Amino acid sequence: MSSPVVVKKYANRRLYNTEASSYVTLDDLAKMVRDGRDFVVYDAKSGDDITRSVLTQIIVEEESKVGQSMLPTAFLRQLIGYYGDNLQGLVPRYLEFAMASFGRQQDQMKRTMESTMGGFIPFPPNFGNLEELGKQNMAMMERAMSLFAPFARREDGSPAPPPEVEALRAEVESLRGELARLRGTRAKTAPG
């Protein structure tokens, strides 16, 4: 395992990645976390480790993005309530344990899905937006239900079959005509 990337935070709030010799943003650091790349952040002037506060800033930034919120308001209120409480010392260990357990369950579910579906996963890797998946599933169900749309109405009020049904009916009628023609031809040529 490689050593963590050292990032320095300057008084002007800019973050400098010493490994890449370039300035980075909180979004860049969030991407590093998602990619599994470890980093530490030091205050450039004092040398203090401020990794924790920068990670908290990343969470605040992510939570402020529309559609990205993961932390329910009730959870945040409970968390704030534990500051200064006798249980404050237990909460970090509990949260670490709970998140590690959640990660293991997620990995196990992914492995189970891959083995069950032969490696075919119906959504791209790192698909985190379950709401979007739900919308896609609803759209797919609506399309499937439209094939059996007994509730769609024609102008005269009678049910309107989907275009696929009309096409199949036309094909069946064509085949019936061909069959009748062949029967007629056979009857004419049959010994009498």
Backbone as a printed PyTorch tensor [residue, N CA C, xyz], in Angstrom:
tensor([[[  0.8480,  -1.1800,   0.0000],
         [  0.0000,   0.0000,   0.0000],
         [  0.8840,   1.2290,   0.0000]],

        [[  0.5870,   2.1660,  -0.8760],
         [  1.4180,   3.3570,  -1.0000],
         [  1.1550,   4.3180,   0.1530]],

        [[  2.1280,   5.1540,   0.4110],
         [  1.9820,   6.1250,   1.4950],
         [  0.9870,   7.2050,   1.0790]],

        [[  0.3480,   7.8330,   2.0580],
         [ -0.6500,   8.8410,   1.7240],
         [ -0.0200,  10.0590,   1.0360]],

        [[ -0.8100,  10.6490,   0.1640],
         [ -0.3890,  11.8740,  -0.5130],
         [ -0.4300,  12.9950,   0.5180]],

        [[  0.5990,  13.8160,   0.5220],
         [  0.6400,  14.9520,   1.4390],
         [  0.0920,  16.1730,   0.7180]],

        [[ -0.9150,  16.7740,   1.3380],
         [ -1.5340,  17.9860,   0.8010],
         [ -1.3240,  19.0830,   1.8360]],

        [[ -0.9030,  20.2450,   1.3640],
         [ -0.7080,  21.3810,   2.2650],
         [ -1.7920,  22.4140,   1.9960]],

        [[ -2.3280,  22.9370,   3.1110],
         [ -3.3510,  23.9790,   2.9800],
         [ -2.7190,  25.2980,   3.4080]],

        [[ -2.7720,  26.2610,   2.5030],
         [ -2.1670,  27.5670,   2.7580],
         [ -3.1870,  28.5330,   3.3350]],

        [[ -2.7070,  29.6540,   3.8480],
         [ -3.5580,  30.6610,   4.4820],
         [ -4.6400,  31.1700,   3.5310]],

        [[ -4.3530,  31.1820,   2.2340],
         [ -5.3480,  31.6330,   1.2620],
         [ -6.3680,  30.5290,   0.9420]],

        [[ -6.3480,  29.4660,   1.7210],
         [ -7.2570,  28.3060,   1.6300],
         [ -7.0020,  27.4330,   0.4170]],

        [[ -5.9130,  27.6550,  -0.2800],
         [ -5.5860,  26.8070,  -1.4250],
         [ -4.9240,  25.5300,  -0.9370]],

        [[ -5.2020,  24.4610,  -1.6360],
         [ -4.6720,  23.1400,  -1.2910],
         [ -3.6220,  22.7460,  -2.3260]],

        [[ -2.4690,  22.2990,  -1.8390],
         [ -1.3570,  21.9680,  -2.7340],
         [ -0.9870,  20.5010,  -2.5580]],

        [[ -1.1070,  19.7300,  -3.6440],
         [ -0.7480,  18.3180,  -3.6510],
         [  0.7590,  18.2350,  -3.8810]],

        [[  1.5010,  17.8080,  -2.8550],
         [  2.9610,  17.7780,  -2.9690],
         [  3.4420,  16.6610,  -3.8860]],

        [[  2.6520,  15.6090,  -4.0440],
         [  3.0360,  14.5020,  -4.9200],
         [  2.9600,  14.9270,  -6.3870]],

        [[  1.8910,  15.6220,  -6.7440],
         [  1.6900,  16.0370,  -8.1370],
         [  2.2470,  17.4350,  -8.4060]],

        [[  2.6860,  18.1130,  -7.3570],
         [  3.1860,  19.4920,  -7.4630],
         [  2.1810,  20.3950,  -8.1770]],

        [[  0.9470,  20.3360,  -7.6760],
         [ -0.0960,  21.1790,  -8.2620],
         [ -1.1660,  21.4800,  -7.2170]],

        [[ -1.8750,  22.5640,  -7.4680],
         [ -2.9780,  22.9060,  -6.5890],
         [ -4.1690,  22.0050,  -6.9130]],

        [[ -4.9290,  21.6680,  -5.8710],
         [ -6.0970,  20.8110,  -6.0300],
         [ -7.2970,  21.4710,  -5.3670]],

        [[ -8.4630,  20.9600,  -5.6920],
         [ -9.7050,  21.4510,  -5.0990],
         [-10.2750,  20.3880,  -4.1830]],

        [[-11.3300,  20.7510,  -3.4730],
         [-12.0150,  19.7650,  -2.6370],
         [-12.5990,  18.6510,  -3.5050]],

        [[-13.0690,  19.0060,  -4.7030],
         [-13.5830,  17.9740,  -5.6240],
         [-12.4890,  16.9850,  -6.0100]],

        [[-11.2650,  17.4900,  -6.2210],
         [-10.1390,  16.6040,  -6.5410],
         [ -9.8640,  15.6460,  -5.3820]],

        [[ -9.9220,  16.1760,  -4.1610],
         [ -9.6890,  15.3240,  -2.9930],
         [-10.8210,  14.3100,  -2.8310]],

        [[-12.0610,  14.7190,  -3.1190],
         [-13.1930,  13.7770,  -3.0490],
         [-12.9920,  12.6450,  -4.0480]],

        [[-12.5130,  12.9810,  -5.2290],
         [-12.2450,  11.9490,  -6.2480],
         [-11.1480,  11.0020,  -5.7600]],

        [[-10.1280,  11.5430,  -5.0980],
         [ -9.0630,  10.6920,  -4.5550],
         [ -9.6480,   9.6990,  -3.5490]],

        [[-10.5620,  10.1720,  -2.7090],
         [-11.1920,   9.2820,  -1.7250],
         [-11.9470,   8.1730,  -2.4410]],

        [[-12.7540,   8.5540,  -3.4500],
         [-13.5360,   7.5570,  -4.2000],
         [-12.6410,   6.5600,  -4.9170]],

        [[-11.4650,   7.0240,  -5.3420],
         [-10.5180,   6.1490,  -6.0330],
         [ -9.6890,   5.3030,  -5.0600]],

        [[ -9.9090,   5.5130,  -3.7590],
         [ -9.1860,   4.7330,  -2.7620],
         [ -7.7870,   5.2450,  -2.4820]],

        [[ -7.4980,   6.4630,  -2.8900],
         [ -6.1650,   7.0520,  -2.6750],
         [ -6.1880,   7.8260,  -1.3760]],

        [[ -5.3280,   7.4720,  -0.4400],
         [ -5.2720,   8.0940,   0.8720],
         [ -4.4560,   9.3810,   0.8170]],

        [[ -4.8580,  10.3420,   1.6100],
         [ -4.1010,  11.5960,   1.7060],
         [ -4.2040,  12.1510,   3.1190]],

        [[ -3.2530,  12.9970,   3.4530],
         [ -3.2780,  13.7560,   4.7040],
         [ -3.1200,  15.2190,   4.3420]],

        [[ -3.7660,  16.0730,   5.1190],
         [ -3.6900,  17.5060,   4.8590],
         [ -3.0590,  18.1770,   6.0700]],

        [[ -2.0250,  18.9640,   5.7990],
         [ -1.3460,  19.7080,   6.8560],
         [ -1.5120,  21.1980,   6.6140]],

        [[ -1.6510,  21.9350,   7.7160],
         [ -1.6520,  23.3890,   7.6240],
         [ -0.2270,  23.7970,   7.2610]],

        [[ -0.0680,  24.5490,   6.1800],
         [  1.2690,  24.8890,   5.6820],
         [  2.0680,  25.7180,   6.6920]],

        [[  1.3990,  26.5430,   7.4780],
         [  2.1020,  27.4210,   8.4190],
         [  2.4360,  26.7090,   9.7240]],

        [[  1.4370,  26.0630,  10.3390],
         [  1.6510,  25.4590,  11.6550],
         [  2.1290,  24.0090,  11.5830]],

        [[  1.8440,  23.3350,  10.4630],
         [  2.1970,  21.9260,  10.3440],
         [  1.1860,  20.9970,  10.9790]],

        [[  0.0740,  21.5450,  11.5100],
         [ -0.9490,  20.7260,  12.1470],
         [ -1.6570,  19.8510,  11.1140]],

        [[ -2.0280,  18.6530,  11.5480],
         [ -2.8030,  17.7510,  10.6850],
         [ -4.2570,  18.2300,  10.7040]],

        [[ -4.7400,  18.6850,   9.5700],
         [ -6.1130,  19.1920,   9.4670],
         [ -6.9560,  18.3300,   8.5110]],

        [[ -6.5380,  17.0880,   8.3400],
         [ -7.2220,  16.1750,   7.4300],
         [ -8.7060,  16.0590,   7.7790]],

        [[ -8.9760,  15.9310,   9.0610],
         [-10.3530,  15.7700,   9.5310],
         [-11.2450,  16.9230,   9.1110]],

        [[-10.7730,  18.1500,   9.3020],
         [-11.6070,  19.3040,   8.9550],
         [-11.7770,  19.4150,   7.4390]],

        [[-10.7540,  19.0310,   6.6640],
         [-10.8800,  19.0700,   5.2020],
         [-11.8650,  18.0000,   4.7290]],

        [[-11.8130,  16.8120,   5.3200],
         [-12.7810,  15.7770,   4.9720],
         [-14.2080,  16.2380,   5.3020]],

        [[-14.3530,  16.9310,   6.4350],
         [-15.6580,  17.4800,   6.8030],
         [-16.1070,  18.5190,   5.7860]],

        [[-15.1770,  19.3470,   5.3060],
         [-15.5100,  20.3360,   4.2770],
         [-15.9770,  19.6380,   2.9950]],

        [[-15.3330,  18.5300,   2.6530],
         [-15.7320,  17.7720,   1.4600],
         [-17.1700,  17.2690,   1.6260]],

        [[-17.4820,  16.7510,   2.8140],
         [-18.8400,  16.2640,   3.0680],
         [-19.8400,  17.4080,   2.9480]],

        [[-19.5150,  18.5710,   3.5170],
         [-20.4140,  19.7270,   3.4390],
         [-20.6160,  20.1220,   1.9790]],

        [[-19.5370,  20.1160,   1.1870],
         [-19.6450,  20.4480,  -0.2420],
         [-20.5290,  19.4340,  -0.9700]],

        [[-20.3150,  18.1550,  -0.7140],
         [-21.0990,  17.1120,  -1.3680],
         [-22.5690,  17.2050,  -0.9620]],

        [[-22.8310,  17.4670,   0.3140],
         [-24.2060,  17.5690,   0.7980],
         [-24.9240,  18.7780,   0.2030]],

        [[-24.1720,  19.7980,  -0.1870],
         [-24.8040,  21.0090,  -0.7250],
         [-25.1750,  20.8660,  -2.1990]],

        [[-24.6500,  19.8360,  -2.8600],
         [-24.9840,  19.6210,  -4.2710],
         [-26.3920,  19.0570,  -4.3780]],

        [[-27.1460,  19.5710,  -5.3220],
         [-28.5260,  19.1290,  -5.5190],
         [-28.5420,  17.6500,  -5.8950]],

        [[-29.3610,  16.8900,  -5.1950],
         [-29.4930,  15.4720,  -5.4870],
         [-28.3910,  14.6010,  -4.9240]],

        [[-27.4660,  15.1700,  -4.1650],
         [-26.3240,  14.4030,  -3.6500],
         [-26.4480,  14.0810,  -2.1590]],

        [[-27.4400,  14.6370,  -1.5020],
         [-27.5530,  14.5090,  -0.0540],
         [-27.6610,  13.0490,   0.3750]],

        [[-26.8230,  12.6630,   1.3300],
         [-26.8630,  11.3020,   1.8790],
         [-27.2170,  11.3160,   3.3640]],

        [[-26.9710,  12.4290,   4.0420],
         [-27.1610,  12.4660,   5.4870],
         [-28.5230,  13.0500,   5.8220]],

        [[-29.4300,  12.2300,   6.3460],
         [-30.7580,  12.7250,   6.7000],
         [-30.6820,  13.7560,   7.8230]],

        [[-31.6020,  14.6850,   7.8090],
         [-31.6260,  15.7570,   8.8090],
         [-31.7000,  15.1820,  10.2240]],

        [[-32.5300,  14.1640,  10.4200],
         [-32.6610,  13.5590,  11.7570],
         [-31.3210,  12.9980,  12.2280]],

        [[-30.5690,  12.3750,  11.3200],
         [-29.2570,  11.8340,  11.6710],
         [-28.3130,  12.9620,  12.0860]],

        [[-28.3040,  14.0490,  11.3100],
         [-27.4380,  15.1810,  11.6340],
         [-27.7930,  15.7620,  13.0020]],

        [[-29.0780,  15.8700,  13.2930],
         [-29.5040,  16.3890,  14.6080],
         [-29.0270,  15.4530,  15.7280]],

        [[-29.1650,  14.1480,  15.5190],
         [-28.7080,  13.1950,  16.5360],
         [-27.1990,  13.3130,  16.7340]],

        [[-26.4870,  13.4050,  15.6320],
         [-25.0300,  13.5050,  15.7030],
         [-24.6090,  14.7410,  16.4910]],

        [[-25.2280,  15.8700,  16.1830],
         [-24.9160,  17.1050,  16.9040],
         [-25.2490,  16.9370,  18.3820]],

        [[-26.3360,  16.2570,  18.6750],
         [-26.7450,  16.0420,  20.0540],
         [-25.7310,  15.2460,  20.8700]],

        [[-24.9250,  14.4290,  20.2180],
         [-23.9300,  13.6290,  20.9360],
         [-22.6880,  14.4280,  21.3250]],

        [[-22.4720,  15.6030,  20.7270],
         [-21.3220,  16.4170,  21.1260],
         [-21.5250,  16.8760,  22.5660]],

        [[-20.5200,  16.6330,  23.4050],
         [-20.6030,  17.0150,  24.8080],
         [-21.3240,  15.9890,  25.6680]],

        [[-21.9000,  14.9660,  25.0670],
         [-22.6200,  13.9240,  25.7770],
         [-21.6220,  12.8980,  26.2900]],

        [[-22.0270,  12.0940,  27.2560],
         [-21.1620,  11.0340,  27.7980],
         [-20.8040,  10.0040,  26.7320]],

        [[-21.6650,   9.8530,  25.7140],
         [-21.4340,   8.8540,  24.6770],
         [-20.5570,   9.3760,  23.5380]],

        [[-20.1240,  10.6110,  23.6220],
         [-19.3510,  11.2020,  22.5260],
         [-18.1420,  10.3540,  22.1490]],

        [[-17.4970,   9.7510,  23.1000],
         [-16.3270,   8.9250,  22.8260],
         [-16.6580,   7.6230,  22.0990]],

        [[-17.8810,   7.1210,  22.2670],
         [-18.2740,   5.8780,  21.6220],
         [-18.7440,   6.0750,  20.1850]],

        [[-19.2780,   7.2430,  19.8890],
         [-19.8880,   7.4770,  18.5750],
         [-18.9010,   7.2750,  17.4260]],

        [[-17.6840,   7.8340,  17.4760],
         [-16.7750,   7.6270,  16.3370],
         [-16.4800,   6.1530,  16.0690]],

        [[-16.2400,   5.3770,  17.1180],
         [-15.9640,   3.9460,  16.9310],
         [-17.1800,   3.2290,  16.3740]],

        [[-18.3720,   3.5780,  16.8880],
         [-19.5960,   2.9630,  16.3850],
         [-19.7960,   3.2920,  14.9080]],

        [[-19.6090,   4.5640,  14.5400],
         [-19.7980,   4.9620,  13.1440],
         [-18.7810,   4.2740,  12.2370]],

        [[-17.5310,   4.1670,  12.6840],
         [-16.5160,   3.4550,  11.8910],
         [-16.9260,   2.0020,  11.6910]],

        [[-17.3730,   1.3620,  12.7640],
         [-17.7970,  -0.0320,  12.6880],
         [-18.9920,  -0.1710,  11.7430]],

        [[-19.9790,   0.7270,  11.8840],
         [-21.1850,   0.6510,  11.0630],
         [-20.8510,   0.8630,   9.5850]],

        [[-19.9860,   1.8220,   9.2810],
         [-19.6230,   2.0800,   7.8850],
         [-18.8010,   0.9250,   7.3110]],

        [[-17.8980,   0.3540,   8.1160],
         [-17.1140,  -0.8000,   7.6480],
         [-18.0410,  -1.9780,   7.3640]],

        [[-19.0090,  -2.1880,   8.2470],
         [-19.9820,  -3.2680,   8.0580],
         [-20.8170,  -3.0200,   6.8100]],

        [[-21.2480,  -1.7900,   6.6040],
         [-22.0210,  -1.4330,   5.4160],
         [-21.1920,  -1.6870,   4.1540]],

        [[-19.9180,  -1.3110,   4.1830],
         [-19.0270,  -1.5420,   3.0390],
         [-18.8710,  -3.0220,   2.7320]],

        [[-18.7190,  -3.8370,   3.7710],
         [-18.6060,  -5.2830,   3.5720],
         [-19.8890,  -5.8440,   2.9740]],

        [[-21.0320,  -5.4050,   3.4770],
         [-22.3110,  -5.8770,   2.9420],
         [-22.4810,  -5.4560,   1.4860]],

        [[-22.0620,  -4.2400,   1.1630],
         [-22.1490,  -3.7560,  -0.2160],
         [-21.2680,  -4.6100,  -1.1300]],

        [[-20.0390,  -4.9000,  -0.6810],
         [-19.1390,  -5.7560,  -1.4640],
         [-19.7250,  -7.1530,  -1.6380]],

        [[-20.2890,  -7.6980,  -0.5510],
         [-20.8890,  -9.0270,  -0.6180],
         [-22.0730,  -9.0300,  -1.5830]],

        [[-22.9040,  -7.9890,  -1.5390],
         [-24.0480,  -7.9110,  -2.4370],
         [-23.5690,  -7.8140,  -3.8880]],

        [[-22.5200,  -7.0510,  -4.1270],
         [-21.9810,  -6.9070,  -5.4820],
         [-21.4600,  -8.2520,  -5.9850]],

        [[-20.7160,  -8.9700,  -5.1270],
         [-20.2000, -10.2860,  -5.5150],
         [-21.3450, -11.2540,  -5.7950]],

        [[-22.3760, -11.2240,  -4.9640],
         [-23.5310, -12.0970,  -5.1550],
         [-24.2270, -11.7770,  -6.4690]],

        [[-24.4080, -10.4860,  -6.7580],
         [-25.0530, -10.0820,  -8.0170],
         [-24.2210, -10.5460,  -9.2020]],

        [[-22.9020, -10.3680,  -9.1150],
         [-22.0290, -10.7610, -10.2230],
         [-22.0670, -12.2720, -10.4370]],

        [[-22.0390, -13.0380,  -9.3430],
         [-22.0520, -14.4900,  -9.5050],
         [-23.4280, -14.9760,  -9.9580]],

        [[-24.4790, -14.3510,  -9.4820],
         [-25.8360, -14.7430,  -9.8600],
         [-26.1340, -14.3930, -11.3070]],

        [[-25.6850, -13.2350, -11.7260],
         [-26.0230, -12.7570, -13.0670],
         [-24.8850, -12.9880, -14.0580]],

        [[-23.9150, -13.7690, -13.6740],
         [-22.8220, -14.0990, -14.5770],
         [-21.9870, -12.8930, -14.9780]],

        [[-21.8320, -11.9670, -14.0470],
         [-21.0160, -10.7910, -14.3550],
         [-21.7950,  -9.6810, -15.0170]],

        [[-23.0560,  -9.9460, -15.3850],
         [-23.8620,  -8.8970, -16.0120],
         [-24.5590,  -8.1020, -14.9270]],

        [[-24.2050,  -6.8510, -14.8020],
         [-24.8550,  -5.9530, -13.8600],
         [-25.6590,  -4.9720, -14.6980]],

        [[-26.9580,  -4.8160, -14.4380],
         [-27.7940,  -3.9860, -15.3000],
         [-27.5720,  -2.4940, -15.1680]],

        [[-26.5880,  -2.0800, -14.3840],
         [-26.2850,  -0.6610, -14.3020],
         [-24.7760,  -0.5010, -14.2070]],

        [[-24.2730,   0.6680, -14.5840],
         [-22.8260,   0.8490, -14.6410],
         [-22.1830,   0.7740, -13.2670]],

        [[-20.8670,   0.4890, -13.2240],
         [-20.1700,   0.4550, -11.9380],
         [-20.2420,   1.8210, -11.2740]],

        [[-20.1670,   1.8350,  -9.9710],
         [-20.2280,   3.0550,  -9.1770],
         [-21.5480,   3.7960,  -9.3710]],

        [[-22.5960,   3.0540,  -9.7280],
         [-23.9040,   3.6750,  -9.9000],
         [-24.4490,   3.8950,  -8.5130]],

        [[-24.4270,   5.1040,  -8.0560],
         [-24.8230,   5.3830,  -6.6880],
         [-26.1720,   6.0020,  -6.5350]],

        [[-26.7790,   6.4260,  -7.5900],
         [-28.0190,   7.1500,  -7.4700],
         [-29.1980,   6.1980,  -7.6220]],

        [[-29.6920,   5.6870,  -6.5020],
         [-30.7870,   4.7360,  -6.5310],
         [-32.0810,   5.3890,  -6.9940]],

        [[-32.2220,   6.6920,  -6.7540],
         [-33.4140,   7.3920,  -7.2250],
         [-33.4690,   7.3420,  -8.7490]],

        [[-32.3270,   7.5600,  -9.3960],
         [-32.2760,   7.5020, -10.8590],
         [-32.5760,   6.0870, -11.3420]],

        [[-32.0410,   5.0930, -10.6340],
         [-32.3340,   3.7040, -10.9790],
         [-33.8250,   3.4380, -10.8590]],

        [[-34.4540,   3.9670,  -9.8130],
         [-35.8910,   3.8130,  -9.6340],
         [-36.6720,   4.4490, -10.7700]],

        [[-36.2430,   5.6400, -11.2010],
         [-36.9070,   6.3110, -12.3220],
         [-36.7700,   5.4810, -13.5940]],

        [[-35.5900,   4.9280, -13.8170],
         [-35.3810,   4.1040, -15.0000],
         [-36.2600,   2.8600, -14.9460]],

        [[-36.3670,   2.2560, -13.7610],
         [-37.2210,   1.0800, -13.6140],
         [-38.6840,   1.4270, -13.8700]],

        [[-39.1250,   2.5830, -13.3710],
         [-40.5080,   3.0030, -13.5930],
         [-40.7590,   3.2350, -15.0790]],

        [[-39.8220,   3.8930, -15.7620],
         [-39.9840,   4.1430, -17.1970],
         [-40.0530,   2.8220, -17.9520]],

        [[-39.2070,   1.8630, -17.5710],
         [-39.2130,   0.5590, -18.2190],
         [-40.5460,  -0.1440, -17.9740]],

        [[-41.0650,  -0.0690, -16.7500],
         [-42.3540,  -0.6890, -16.4410],
         [-43.4760,  -0.0260, -17.2340]],

        [[-43.4310,   1.3060, -17.3610],
         [-44.4650,   2.0000, -18.1270],
         [-44.4260,   1.5740, -19.5900]],

        [[-43.2210,   1.4300, -20.1480],
         [-43.1080,   0.9710, -21.5370],
         [-43.6570,  -0.4430, -21.6670]],

        [[-43.3360,  -1.3000, -20.7060],
         [-43.8250,  -2.6740, -20.7640],
         [-45.3460,  -2.7120, -20.6210]],

        [[-45.8650,  -1.8980, -19.7310],
         [-47.3150,  -1.8770, -19.5360],
         [-48.0270,  -1.3090, -20.7530]],

        [[-47.3610,  -0.4290, -21.4970],
         [-48.0110,   0.1440, -22.6760],
         [-48.2610,  -0.9290, -23.7410]],

        [[-47.5080,  -2.0320, -23.6860],
         [-47.7530,  -3.1330, -24.6140],
         [-49.0790,  -3.8250, -24.3150]],

        [[-49.5050,  -3.7240, -23.0720],
         [-50.7620,  -4.3340, -22.6520],
         [-51.7230,  -3.2300, -22.2210]],

        [[-51.8780,  -2.2270, -23.0560],
         [-52.6270,  -1.0230, -22.6850],
         [-54.1140,  -1.1600, -22.9600]],

        [[-54.8310,  -1.8940, -22.1290],
         [-56.2630,  -2.0050, -22.3530],
         [-56.9880,  -0.7110, -21.9950]],

        [[-56.2970,   0.2050, -21.3290],
         [-56.9390,   1.4260, -20.8740],
         [-56.7840,   2.5700, -21.8600]],

        [[-55.9270,   2.4080, -22.8690],
         [-55.7990,   3.4510, -23.8820],
         [-57.0780,   3.4220, -24.7060]],

        [[-57.5960,   4.5590, -25.0570],
         [-58.8920,   4.6310, -25.7430],
         [-58.7590,   5.2830, -27.1070]],

        [[-59.5580,   4.7680, -28.0450],
         [-59.6850,   5.3990, -29.3500],
         [-60.6390,   6.5740, -29.2060]],

        [[-60.7720,   7.3360, -30.2650],
         [-61.6810,   8.4780, -30.2300],
         [-63.1140,   8.0420, -30.0010]],

        [[-63.4810,   6.8370, -30.4780],
         [-64.8600,   6.3720, -30.2930],
         [-65.0840,   5.7650, -28.9070]],

        [[-64.0530,   5.7610, -28.0710],
         [-64.1800,   5.2720, -26.7000],
         [-63.7890,   3.8270, -26.5160]],

        [[-63.5660,   3.0920, -27.6090],
         [-63.1780,   1.6930, -27.4770],
         [-61.6770,   1.6020, -27.2260]],

        [[-61.2270,   0.5150, -26.5880],
         [-59.7890,   0.3730, -26.3000],
         [-58.9650,   0.3970, -27.5920]],

        [[-57.8260,   1.0870, -27.5350],
         [-56.9330,   1.1610, -28.6940],
         [-55.7800,   0.1980, -28.4900]],

        [[-55.6270,  -0.7830, -29.3850],
         [-54.4840,  -1.6870, -29.2260],
         [-53.1970,  -0.9630, -29.5960]],

        [[-52.0930,  -1.3720, -29.0000],
         [-50.8110,  -0.7610, -29.3430],
         [-50.4640,  -1.0420, -30.8040]],

        [[-49.5890,  -0.2400, -31.4030],
         [-49.2200,  -0.4380, -32.8080],
         [-48.6560,  -1.8230, -33.0890]],

        [[-47.9680,  -2.4070, -32.1070],
         [-47.3950,  -3.7360, -32.3080],
         [-48.4970,  -4.7710, -32.5280]],

        [[-49.6150,  -4.6200, -31.8040],
         [-50.7300,  -5.5510, -31.9340],
         [-51.3650,  -5.3910, -33.3080]],

        [[-51.5180,  -4.1420, -33.7490],
         [-52.0890,  -3.8970, -35.0740],
         [-51.2060,  -4.5190, -36.1620]],

        [[-49.8970,  -4.3900, -36.0120],
         [-48.9760,  -4.9640, -36.9920],
         [-49.1000,  -6.4930, -37.0030]],

        [[-49.2030,  -7.0850, -35.8240],
         [-49.3610,  -8.5400, -35.7460],
         [-50.6890,  -8.9850, -36.3640]],

        [[-51.7480,  -8.2170, -36.1020],
         [-53.0420,  -8.5550, -36.6940],
         [-52.9650,  -8.5090, -38.2170]],

        [[-52.3090,  -7.4850, -38.7590],
         [-52.1770,  -7.3600, -40.2140],
         [-51.3980,  -8.5480, -40.7660]],

        [[-50.3560,  -8.9570, -40.0570],
         [-49.5560, -10.0960, -40.5100],
         [-50.3820, -11.3850, -40.4720]],

        [[-51.1720, -11.5630, -39.4190],
         [-52.0310, -12.7490, -39.3120],
         [-53.0450, -12.7550, -40.4560]],

        [[-53.6490, -11.6160, -40.7460],
         [-54.6150, -11.5350, -41.8510],
         [-53.9420, -11.8710, -43.1840]],

        [[-52.7170, -11.3850, -43.3720],
         [-51.9730, -11.6760, -44.5890],
         [-51.7130, -13.1810, -44.7050]],

        [[-51.3100, -13.7920, -43.5870],
         [-51.0550, -15.2350, -43.5840],
         [-52.3390, -16.0260, -43.8270]],

        [[-53.4430, -15.5740, -43.2680],
         [-54.7300, -16.2430, -43.5080],
         [-55.0860, -16.1820, -44.9960]],

        [[-54.8790, -15.0230, -45.6110],
         [-55.1530, -14.8830, -47.0430],
         [-54.2880, -15.8130, -47.8670]],

        [[-53.0040, -15.8900, -47.5070],
         [-52.0750, -16.7780, -48.2190],
         [-52.4950, -18.2260, -48.0460]],

        [[-52.9130, -18.5930, -46.8330],
         [-53.3660, -19.9530, -46.5570],
         [-54.6320, -20.2690, -47.3750]],

        [[-55.5560, -19.3310, -47.4180],
         [-56.7850, -19.5350, -48.2020],
         [-56.4480, -19.6880, -49.6810]],

        [[-55.5080, -18.8820, -50.1800],
         [-55.1090, -18.9790, -51.5760],
         [-54.4950, -20.3370, -51.8580]],

        [[-53.6280, -20.8170, -50.9470],
         [-53.0020, -22.1300, -51.1320],
         [-54.0430, -23.2570, -51.0600]],

        [[-55.0040, -23.1300, -50.1720],
         [-56.0690, -24.1470, -50.0830],
         [-56.8880, -24.1610, -51.3750]],

        [[-57.1510, -22.9620, -51.8980],
         [-57.9020, -22.8820, -53.1670],
         [-57.1450, -23.5090, -54.3010]],

        [[-55.8400, -23.2780, -54.3650],
         [-54.9960, -23.8580, -55.4020],
         [-54.9650, -25.3610, -55.2470]],

        [[-54.8880, -25.8520, -54.0490],
         [-54.8030, -27.2930, -53.7740],
         [-56.1390, -27.9520, -54.1580]],

        [[-57.2460, -27.2850, -53.8390],
         [-58.5520, -27.8520, -54.1740],
         [-58.7370, -27.9620, -55.6740]],

        [[-58.2090, -27.0320, -56.4430],
         [-58.3410, -27.0450, -57.8930],
         [-57.5050, -28.1620, -58.4940]],

        [[-56.3560, -28.4700, -57.8690],
         [-55.4530, -29.4800, -58.4290],
         [-55.7000, -30.8760, -57.8580]],

        [[-56.5450, -30.9900, -56.8820],
         [-56.7860, -32.2910, -56.2570],
         [-57.6100, -33.1610, -57.2030]],

        [[-57.3080, -34.4830, -57.2270],
         [-58.0800, -35.3790, -58.1000],
         [-59.5330, -35.4530, -57.6090]],

        [[-60.4390, -35.4070, -58.5020],
         [-61.8370, -35.3070, -58.1920],
         [-62.6190, -36.4480, -58.3990]]])
